[in-house]
Each structure stands twice: as C-alpha cells, then as structure tokens.
Amino acid sequence: MVSNVRKRLLTSTLLISGTMFALPAVAQDAVADDQESIVVTGSRIARPNLESNSPIAVVTGDQATENADITLDTFLNTLPQVNPAGTSTSNNPGNGGQSNVNLRGLGSNRNLVLLDGRRPMVSAADQTVDLNTIPQGLIERIEVVTGGAGATYGADAIAGVVNIRLKENFEGVDLRATYANSIPETDAREYQISGVIGGNFADNKGNIAVAFEYAEREGLIKAQRPFAAQATSTTGTPPTGRFVEVAGNAVSQAAINAIFAGYGVAAAQAPVANSSQIHFNQDGSLFGAGIFNSPLNVSNYRYAADGSDAAGANQNFFPDFYSYNFDAINLLVLPFERKSAFAKGNYELNESFDVFFQGSYTETKSATALAPTPIGTRIYRTGTSPSTSFATSNLVQTGFITNSIVPVTNPFIPADLRALLATRTGDDPALVGSGATEPIRMSIRSLNTGLRESENTNTVIQLMGGLRGEIAPGWRYEAYYSWGRTTIDVAASGNVNVQNLQALLEAPDGGNSICAGGYNPFGIQPLSAACVEYLNETGFTRTEFTQRIAQGYVQGDLATLPAGTLAAVLGVESRQFRYEFDPGALSGPIAGFNTATPDLGTNSFLDIFGELYVPIAKGSSWADTLDLTLGYRASRSDFNDIQNGIDGDPVWSSAYKAELSWAPIPEVRFRGTYQRSVRAPNFGELFSGGASFVQAFDPCSIGTNFRTSGGAAATALCQATGVGAPASFVATPGLQVNLGIAGNPNLKPEKADTFTGGIAFDVAGFTGSIDYYNINISDPVFGPDTNLFIAACYGYQGGLNSGLSATNPYCSSVVRSGSNFSFIAVDSALGGDANSNFTAINQGKIKTSGIDFQLGYKLPTAFVGESSALNFGLWVNYLIDYKVNELPGVTLDYAGSASVFGAGLGTSFPRWRGTGNVAWNFDPITLSTRVRYIDKMVNRASIQFPGEEFTGPGSVWYFDFAVEAKVEALTLRLGVNNAFDRQPPQYTPNVQSGTDPSLYDVIGRRAYVQARLKF
C-alpha cells in the first residue's frame, strides 16, 4: 500500500485542486489505490498513482466554471503558465472570437489541445482547437502540461498540452445555470445554461451520456468605458478628408496664410505647407490639423470641439492636433452565442472488446466591429497593376498611389482649396501633369458606408469511434478513427470598392451621372442611398476544414525487474487535413476587410511512436523510487497546394524524450525531463500568409533620442527616407504601418528542445513543487515585426545599419506619405516578393525559461465543525527570459515587457504572475477568495528602440470573493470578480484601448449567481 504521504506528494505535483484551489484531502481522494493504473498526460503508459515527470497542473471541471466563465479560456488565462491572447476582450482578434489557449506565450499554434488524450477537431487555419467545442458540463478535469510533449502526442506540442478529461460512466442528471453582469453598469451580461444526462445499461456493461449547452455574451463598445473611449493611436485617414501634399508640388505658404487670415487665424497658427495638415469643414472651408507637441494647434475647426459629432475629435490630442477618434464605436467585448450538443458512450462486449464512441455539434456566433473604412488600397496606372486586388487610374504616371486621387476638374473642390492648388508650380512624379493642373492626393474615410463589421458563424462537427481491451495478460490495445468538419462563414460589411470610388472622383460631374448626387470627399457630406450602394461591398466567405485521424497502439509489460515492471507502448497514427477557402464574390480593389484568392490544400502526417518505462530502484537506502521514461516518434509530413498546383516533398522529423524521477524519501521527489518536439507549418503559413500591422514609432520625429543624439547623419537619413522637412517634423503619434507576409510552401518543421527540472515535496503539512523550464525553438516560421524593420533602418539594432545609410535594404523598404510612415515594401534583398510582401521562412530562434512554484496547506478548524478547514493555495510563475532572434544577429529579450498593437496578441510577458486562493469550508457553507497578481512591465517599444522613452503598465492586483451553499441536491453560489473594480493600467504605445485587454480586466467589477441541481 502506498502511504498517504506518498499519495499526497505525487498528487501535489499534478493537481492544482490539491494545492491552490481546493483541499489536499480532495486531491488525496483522487489518487487511485495500488491496484489501479492511470494514464497520466505526457505519457501513454498506464502507471499506478497520479505521477508525472513533466511540470503539470490540473484543475477540476467544477473549478473551471465556478467563477461564471462561459468560455474555458477565460479561466485558463488566470493560470500563470498561460499567456492570455485572442480573448473576448480583444477587438478584431485573428481567431474570429474563438476560445484558444496560449501556453508560455509561444502561440496557441505551438501547444496541443486534447480530449481524453485524443485530438479534437481543429477550428482554424493554424490548426488550433476552439475550446468552445468542449462541453463544460462533462469535464472531469483539465490537465495542463508545459514543457513539450511531442514524442507522446506528435507535432505542435512544443509548449505543451492541455488535455481535457471527460467524465467516465456518468450517471444521473447535472443541470447548471449561470448569470453574470458588471456592476453597477449592468452592461456586460453573460449567461449560460447547461445540462448532462447519463446512465448505464445492459447490466452496467454500457454507458451513454449526453451534454447540451447554451451560452450568450453581450457586446460592449469602447465608449462604455472611460479608459477606452478615446483612441490612444492616431490615423491619417479622417472622415473630414485630408489634402495630402507632396514636396515636389506643394502649395504656397503665403496663399495658406492669406486664406487662414480670412478665417481670423494668425499666420503663426496657419497650417505649414508641404505637411499635409489641411482638412475640410462641412461648409467647405479649410481647417489646420496642427502638429503634435508643438506651438501649432488646430485652427478654424468648425465641428464639435468635444468630439461628440461625426468628425470625432480625439480628446487625447485635441486641440494640440486633430485625429479621428475611431475607437469610440469599436467593440471592447465581443458579442457571442454558443449552442452545443455532445454525446459519448461505451459498451464492453468482453474484456477484449470495449467499444467507445463520441459525437459533437457546436455552433458559435461572434462579431467584430471597426470604425468606417479608411481608403488605402494601392492605385496603379491603368494596365500596369500586378493584381486584380488593386485599383487603376489614368491619373497615375508611375508606380502606385495609396491615397485617393482627385483631378482638378472635380466640381466639389472648395473655392479656398482651388485657390491654393492654383499656386502649385512643381511636379508630383507619380501623377500625370504638373503645376496647378496636376491631380491631388486625398486621404478619405467613408463614414456613409458604415462600420466594418464581421459576423462569424462557426460550425464544428466531430464523430469518433474505437475499440480497446486486453489482448493478453498485462497487454492492452486501443484503436480509434475520428472524422471532423469545421465550417466558418463570415459576412464582412462596410467595405468600399476603391475602383468605383475613383470613378466617382474622376467624373467631370463629381459622379452625379453614376449615382444620385455624386461623391463629395471634402468634409463630412451626405451621400445618397444610390451612391452608398455603388460603393458598398459586402463579402461572404467560407472556410472549411476536414480532419481524419486514425490511431492504434498497444501497451503492456515487457518484464518484471527488481524495482518494478518494465513497460512499453508502440503505436501508429495517421492524420489527414483538408483546407478550403472560398472568398465568395468579393474580389477586386476593396478597402476594408482584405480580399483574398481561393485556397485549397491538404496536409497529412504518418507517425510511428513508442515509449519505454524503466523502474531502476525501489525501497533502497538511497532511493524510495527511481525510474526512467524514454519516448520516440518518427513523423512523415506531406502537403499539397491543390489550388496552385504545388505538391510538396514529404519531410521526416523526429521527436523524442527522456524523463527521470528520483524520490530519495517518500516526502521528496526530484524530476527532470528533456524533450525534442516539432511543429509542422500550418495551412495559413503554407498557403495564405498574413500581415504585421503595427502601431509604429517614428525615430525622425523632433525630440527623439535618435534625432537629438544622431546629429546631421540622422537628419540626412530622415530626409532621404521621405521626411519633407526634418528640421520641424513631428510624427503623428500612434500611426499604424503595415508589412505584408506571404505564405511559403517550402517551409520546414520547427524544432524545439525543452529541459525541465524540479522538486515536489510534502513536508509538515505543506504540499508543493518548484519546477524550472527552458524551451528553445530553432528555425521558427518567421514573419518580421514591422517596428523591427523601422528600428533596423534607423540604426537601433546591432550593426544592421550602424552607418545610417539610406541605401540600406531596411531603409529602402520604408515607404512614407506626407512625411509619415505609410507601409513597408519589403526589399527583395530581405525576402520581399513581387508584391513587396515578406515571404515567410524558417529563421531565427525563440527561447523562454522560468520557474513555476506551487504550494498548498490545509488548516483544520474543528472548533467550527468536524469537517471544517481553511485551505490555502498559491501558484506563482517567474519568467527568467523570453528571447527572440528575428533579424540576423539581433536577439531581444522581451521578459518583463508589455506588448503593443501589432506585435501579436499574448505577447505581454510580466516577470511575475501569481494566483492565490483561500477557502474556508464549514458545511454546508464555503467562503472563498481568489487573489491574482500581474507584475509591472516596461514597454516592448523600449526594447526595440533602446534609448527612447515609453511608458509601461504598473503592477495589478485583482480580488475575487464568493460564497457557496449546498442543500441536498442544490448548490447555490454567489460571487464577485474584481471586487474592488480595478481598472486596467494605461500605457503608450499599447495593444488596444490604452492597455492590453487580453491580459487585464476591462469590464470591471462583475457579480454572478450560479445554481446547480445534481442528482
């Protein structure tokens, strides 16, 4: 018989419920007796007791839902080893409102989600799993293994595994209802209804359980929270229209002064020529936008100064300068609806044949919303466009333009602007003509076509069936086949047809002959329904994934050794994926949501795997136990880009592991592992590509360390890279800059080496563990950070351009418009393709390491009641480093830094994170408190641009309280999360809403009630 101390020790390395969230006694009860074998996540070998050599944490299904979280990621994100990424409070997340988990901040595509040790249906092109497809009411426990598990589970388990164990042989009825809302605002409603019904049949040889769920979340716009109501970044495409000047053909400063003098504006406050500051009032008069942090303020502004009208003057900057507040109507919390049904069962014919099966259906609906469309699609000269995705115009002379183009014949040009245009005497080489008759560039945002809204409907179906049983004494087998299909339908509205817009602008009558009233881009003007219909484009896209998995393995005892049984596993697995994307009828030069071309491809894997468990010593003077586990997996991956006729070459890769466990005495156990894992490139990386759209920092702005310390060389580089007047240039803060990334069918698998080492203990009533982890990823699939391209050009990073040469390829990639950054056109020397997009490659390294600490203690309070006790738990993570080698010779450590817009969700890395729990049980009442801590951080930009000054978030504490009462079959729970209404810390630049809304609570104090009936 294993001693109780030994049982608690083994469990303390595994169960959060035994250390952090519940009673050690509960964890002890979860441990099997000597005769029961349990398969632990991280291995397929059945062993006595719940024992793991990798750092592993387990929460029960009840704990995952007791704080009224309707999506699993909301709870999992409170665990210190999980980096919150694309959550419900990330507006316009790349996952379309899905629920994903991101271990160690390495990306949700670098960890596996399993269901009872098997892969469920994927829900995205990066082959991640939407946790919304998992029935919360059927969850027994969730096991989180960090540190790699590729040898056991195959490709993608680089950062680890989240294995969700469902209830076995469930009998009875379990009904649950939850309601939550913000207080006192009551504007963030969430509710969920779920039920599980199950029972045995055929003299307990079989069991069937059915679960159903319905959940709904109310959307929240940013204007509903003061900290998010004003955008912290800026835009160069206002709804008022902006005249974009070019140095070669600028208007006269004297003429500007004269016109603004007529408005009563002194010459010192008139817009500066060649700075693109001229905007338009509704009456056709001009206003000056001002310059950030300079004496030149906004002038002759005739819209609402408080930003309450459609012009939306951003109060963070007004009247220093004008920028459109695009954030007020953006979503802060995504609306969400989920319907799901799940069934599982098994029937034991005999000891050799146990049939098991499961089937599920999930439908989720979510939406994202962004401000009306800014027009920024490329316009080429007619007949020269490299793609149908770009517009064309005979007004372009050479190259391409990213603004709209207005000929001087346009009848809507206001008289004051027309007077200014008449003073031009130069030439914009990109446009036809010269001087006063040359067309002009205009920056336009189309309010009349409405918000850019995306409505996402995801439907996921999966069926699985298999056999398991005993084939010989001490030997068992399992074989199963699963099929699944995910369909993602997206309706994207608020798009603008740029070719049609250009037709309206170029028409001699302003477009009146095309649609009633034509199109007036000068100021916020009404637009007829006919013109809205002519411009507006709604796109309907469909993405479909099909997955087929077949797996079989045998597990058994090879020999009896002095220290125990030598056990082994041998198996084979086939995984086949099909990806199809239909862009629908939306094509051509569209501004708003990106248009795309059809995609069709397959990806397949054939794996052979094995494990060996070797007990080395037991019951000796120097070792209570000592054992070794070895594992190996050979994987053959093959892809086929059917759409483009590319058949990739098969690639073989290997994953392997070695794990050692040594308990010198029953109360202490040391453990260590080495794992080699791989991750094959996914559909998106192979076929689709993406973009790095960031909030950029401009080193050329007066007052930066680059300008003040760089002298003449810095000034010369700024001028050479497109700054018209470096001596007075002040960059518009928070501008967003894009770098396109193209897919690459020649990508190879990533490789990762993981080391872990730790100690688990049970001493003087304290149970706990301390574990060190170190994960190194070599040759990751790489797409550059746009800010790093900028930093490299201006000499911030290593020797990439220490001489500040304008001909450096990083600098030739930088494109400006009106002196401000516009986009990155990647130089071919740096991997740019024909469209100036970066071609994704295997390059660089990612390395992260840290320490996990968990501790639990139970203090009996018998003076209250016989079973009464205070339970204490603590879970802490300390991040040692998070190093990324992206550009050649440049390695940056982002540990202790807060992320910024465009760097990727889930890329804030506090040094310290912790969660503590105190629960006092005096039957039938339980009082509980959860405390969460997030350490202060510096700004990520300060690492990319050393020497410059940026703000970072301070440390944050959250306090949650709850009371629970059980009366026979009914359990009632009342609670409040973020009880002291801690607002998210503000910093600049930031991810969104002035903060990182994935990491910090943006809703505020939230109360909930939960009722459960179980019998």
Buried (B, 14 or more C-beta within 10 A) or exposed (E): EBEEBBBBBBBBBBBBBBBBBBBBBBBBEBBBEEEEBEBBBBBBBBBBBBBBBBBBBBBBBBBBBBBBBBBBBBBBBBBBBBBBBBBBBBBBBBBBBBBBBBBBBBBBBBBBBBBBBBBBBBBBBBBBBBBBBBBBBBBBBBBBBBBBBBBBBBBBBBBBBBBBBBBEBBEEBBBBBBBBBBBEBEBBBBBBBBBBBBBEEEEEEBBBBBBBBBBBBBBBBBBBBEBBBBBBBBBBBBBBBBBBBBBBBBBBBEBBBBBBEEBEBEEEBBBBBBBBBBBBBBEBBBBBBBBBBBEBBBBBBBBEBEBEEEBBBBBBBBEBBBBBBBBBBBBBBBBBBBBBBBBBBBBBEEEBEBBBBBBBBBBBBBBBBBBBBBBBBBBBBEEEBEEEBBBBBEBBBEEBBBBBBBBBEBEBBBEBBEBBBBBBEBBBEBBBBBEBEBBBBBBBBBBBBBBBBBBBBBBBBBBBBBBBBBEEEEBBBBBBBBBBBBBBBBBBBBBBBBBBBBBBBBBEEBBBEBBEBBBBBBBBBEBBEEBBEBBBBBBBBBBBBBBBBBBBBBBBBBEEEEBBBBBBBBBBBBBBBBBBBBBBEBBBBBBBBBBBBEBBBBBBBBBEBBBBBBBBBBEEEEBBBBBBBBBBBBBBBBBBBBBEEBEBEEBEBBBBBBBBBBBBEBBBBBBBBBBBBBBBBBBBBBBBBBBBBBBBBBBBBBEBBBBEEBEEEBBBBBBBBBBBBBEBBBBBBBBBBBBBBBBBBEBBBBBBBBBBBBBBBBEEEBBBBBBBBBBBBBBBBBBBBBBBBBBBBBBBBBEBBEEBBBEBBBBBBBBBBBBBBBBBBBBEEBBBBEBBBBBBBBBBBBBBBBBBBBBBBBEBEEEBBEEBBBBBBBBBBBBBBBBBBBBEEBBBBBBBBBBBBBBBBBBBBBBBBBBBBBBBBBEEBBBBBBBBBBBBBBBBBBBBBEEBEBBBBEEBEBBBEBEBEBEEEEBEBEBBBBBEBBBBBBBBBBBBBBBBBBBBBBBBBBBBBBEBBBE
